Amino acid sequence: MKLKNYVLLFCLICLLTGCAPFSPKPEQEPVENKTHLTMGSSLEVKNTDNRLVLIDDNSALAADGLYYASWGIGNAQPYKNKDGNIVDLYDASLYLLMGEAKTNEAAKDYMNTWLEAAKTNYDILEEKEMTFQKQAYTVVAYQCRSEDNPYARGISAFAAFGNSAVCAELTCQNDFKDDLESILENFLNHCSYISNE
């Protein structure tokens, strides 16, 4: 169980510090832009926002029970990341991380660990509780402080439901004008949660 916790924490820290890939590796087949996505046995996503294009879909990222997907908004531009690789950088990107645990308490621990990682890695501007699809979330808005992160600001939502936890992170470049909270709200209002207790 400890190994799984470390893997989950590592994956989220990668997301929260701008290390997440901005698009699939060039040698991979392009991801089909599906409007409906099922993650594990706990989460169904119906993307109704035509601006959000699915760019990465991993059924299991690093260990059993850890799922990841990302969407991009706008036209992708080449960007050299800190590892020297050229990746696609979008005007805004939405990352979704979901972990399935053995117990409700373990899922809450995942969520709290991810939330604390966000508070450590970002300059938090606002924190509040919000509800989407009858699911309570802790939502934080922030400025990105890492020089390695090409995004300027973002908003993330954290929740635990049943034996699962979720983190949805929407980050954007400085000149992105659309309202991040309304984009995230629409996305989460089209997520359905299936209890796996």
C-alpha positions as CSV (number, residue, x, y, z in Angstrom):
1,M,0.0,0.0,0.0
2,K,2.9,2.4,0.8
3,L,4.3,1.9,-2.7
4,K,1.0,2.8,-4.3
5,N,0.8,5.9,-2.2
6,Y,4.3,7.0,-3.3
7,V,3.4,6.3,-6.9
8,L,0.2,8.3,-6.6
9,L,2.0,11.2,-4.9
10,F,4.8,11.2,-7.5
11,C,2.3,11.3,-10.4
12,L,0.4,14.2,-8.9
13,I,3.6,16.1,-8.1
14,C,4.6,15.6,-11.8
15,L,1.2,17.1,-12.8
16,L,1.4,20.0,-10.3
17,T,4.9,21.0,-11.3
18,G,4.4,21.2,-15.0
19,C,6.1,17.9,-15.7
20,A,3.1,16.3,-17.2
21,P,3.3,15.6,-20.9
22,F,1.5,18.3,-23.0
23,S,0.7,15.7,-25.7
24,P,1.3,12.1,-26.5
25,K,4.9,11.3,-27.6
26,P,5.3,11.7,-31.3
27,E,6.0,8.0,-31.9
28,Q,2.6,7.1,-30.4
29,E,-0.6,6.8,-32.4
30,P,-2.8,9.9,-32.1
31,V,-5.5,9.6,-29.4
32,E,-9.1,9.3,-30.6
33,N,-11.0,12.4,-29.5
34,K,-13.7,10.6,-27.7
35,T,-16.5,12.5,-26.1
36,H,-17.2,9.7,-23.6
37,L,-14.5,8.2,-21.4
38,T,-14.6,5.7,-18.6
39,M,-11.8,5.7,-16.1
40,G,-11.5,2.5,-14.0
41,S,-14.7,1.3,-12.5
42,S,-15.5,4.6,-10.8
43,L,-15.7,7.5,-13.2
44,E,-17.4,8.4,-16.4
45,V,-16.6,11.6,-18.3
46,K,-18.9,13.0,-21.0
47,N,-17.0,15.9,-22.6
48,T,-19.6,18.4,-23.9
49,D,-17.1,21.3,-24.5
50,N,-15.9,21.2,-28.1
51,R,-12.8,23.3,-27.2
52,L,-11.5,20.4,-25.1
53,V,-9.7,17.9,-27.3
54,L,-8.5,14.6,-25.8
55,I,-4.8,14.4,-26.1
56,D,-3.8,11.7,-23.7
57,D,-5.7,8.7,-22.3
58,N,-4.0,6.2,-20.0
59,S,-6.2,3.5,-18.5
60,A,-3.5,2.7,-15.9
61,L,-0.7,5.2,-15.5
62,A,1.8,3.6,-13.2
63,A,0.0,1.1,-10.9
64,D,-3.2,-0.7,-10.7
65,G,-6.0,1.7,-9.9
66,L,-4.4,4.9,-11.2
67,Y,-6.0,6.5,-14.2
68,Y,-5.0,9.6,-16.2
69,A,-6.4,11.6,-19.1
70,S,-5.7,15.1,-20.5
71,W,-7.4,17.5,-22.9
72,G,-6.0,20.6,-24.7
73,I,-7.7,23.9,-25.7
74,G,-6.5,25.9,-28.7
75,N,-3.8,25.3,-31.2
76,A,-0.8,23.3,-30.1
77,Q,2.6,25.0,-30.4
78,P,6.0,23.3,-30.1
79,Y,7.6,23.8,-26.7
80,K,10.9,22.5,-25.3
81,N,10.3,21.1,-21.8
82,K,13.0,21.0,-19.1
83,D,14.2,17.6,-20.3
84,G,14.9,19.1,-23.7
85,N,12.0,17.3,-25.5
86,I,9.8,19.1,-27.9
87,V,6.1,18.7,-26.9
88,D,2.8,20.2,-27.8
89,L,1.8,23.2,-25.7
90,Y,-1.8,24.2,-25.7
91,D,-3.4,27.5,-24.7
92,A,-4.9,25.6,-21.8
93,S,-4.7,22.0,-20.6
94,L,-7.0,20.0,-18.4
95,Y,-5.5,17.0,-16.6
96,L,-7.6,14.4,-14.8
97,L,-6.1,12.0,-12.3
98,M,-8.2,9.3,-10.6
99,G,-7.1,6.8,-8.1
100,E,-9.1,3.8,-6.9
101,A,-8.2,2.7,-3.3
102,K,-9.2,-0.3,-1.1
103,T,-11.1,1.8,1.4
104,N,-12.9,5.2,1.6
105,E,-10.3,6.4,4.2
106,A,-7.5,5.5,1.8
107,A,-9.3,7.5,-1.0
108,K,-9.6,10.5,1.3
109,D,-5.8,10.2,2.1
110,Y,-5.1,10.3,-1.6
111,M,-7.2,13.4,-2.0
112,N,-5.6,15.2,1.0
113,T,-2.1,14.3,-0.2
114,W,-2.9,15.7,-3.7
115,L,-4.4,18.9,-2.2
116,E,-1.4,19.5,0.0
117,A,0.9,19.0,-3.0
118,A,-1.0,21.7,-4.8
119,K,-0.7,24.0,-1.9
120,T,3.0,23.4,-1.7
121,N,3.7,23.8,-5.4
122,Y,1.4,26.7,-6.3
123,D,0.7,30.2,-5.0
124,I,-2.9,29.7,-3.8
125,L,-5.2,32.7,-4.5
126,E,-8.5,31.1,-3.3
127,E,-9.8,27.9,-1.8
128,K,-13.5,27.0,-1.6
129,E,-15.9,24.2,-1.4
130,M,-18.1,23.6,-4.5
131,T,-20.6,20.9,-5.6
132,F,-20.9,19.5,-9.1
133,Q,-23.3,16.6,-9.9
134,K,-24.0,16.3,-6.2
135,Q,-20.3,15.6,-5.5
136,A,-18.4,17.9,-3.1
137,Y,-15.0,19.3,-4.2
138,T,-12.3,21.4,-2.7
139,V,-11.4,23.9,-5.4
140,V,-8.3,26.0,-5.4
141,A,-7.3,28.8,-7.8
142,Y,-3.6,29.6,-8.1
143,Q,-0.7,31.1,-9.9
144,C,2.0,28.8,-11.1
145,R,5.4,29.6,-9.6
146,S,7.7,27.1,-11.2
147,E,9.9,28.5,-13.9
148,D,9.7,25.0,-15.6
149,N,6.0,25.3,-16.0
150,P,4.9,27.2,-19.2
151,Y,1.5,27.8,-17.7
152,A,0.8,31.0,-15.7
153,R,-2.3,30.1,-13.6
154,G,-4.9,27.5,-13.0
155,I,-7.7,26.0,-11.0
156,S,-7.9,22.5,-9.5
157,A,-10.7,20.4,-7.9
158,F,-10.2,17.6,-5.5
159,A,-12.7,15.0,-4.3
160,A,-13.1,11.6,-2.7
161,F,-16.1,9.5,-3.6
162,G,-16.6,5.9,-2.4
163,N,-13.2,4.3,-2.6
164,S,-11.9,6.7,-5.2
165,A,-10.2,10.1,-5.4
166,V,-10.0,12.5,-8.2
167,C,-8.0,15.6,-9.1
168,A,-9.0,17.8,-12.1
169,E,-6.4,20.5,-12.9
170,L,-7.0,23.2,-15.6
171,T,-4.0,25.4,-16.3
172,C,-3.5,28.1,-19.0
173,Q,-0.9,30.4,-20.5
174,N,-0.9,34.0,-19.5
175,D,-2.8,35.3,-22.5
176,F,-5.7,32.8,-22.2
177,K,-8.9,34.9,-21.7
178,D,-11.6,32.3,-21.1
179,D,-12.9,31.8,-17.5
180,L,-11.1,28.7,-16.0
181,E,-13.7,28.2,-13.3
182,S,-16.6,28.0,-15.8
183,I,-14.7,25.5,-18.0
184,L,-13.9,23.3,-15.1
185,E,-17.4,23.6,-13.7
186,N,-18.9,22.5,-17.0
187,F,-16.5,19.6,-17.2
188,L,-17.2,18.3,-13.7
189,N,-20.9,18.7,-14.2
190,H,-20.6,16.0,-16.9
191,C,-18.7,13.5,-14.7
192,S,-20.6,10.6,-13.2
193,Y,-19.3,8.8,-10.2
194,I,-20.0,5.1,-9.5
195,S,-19.5,4.0,-6.0
196,N,-17.0,1.1,-5.6
197,E,-17.4,0.6,-1.9
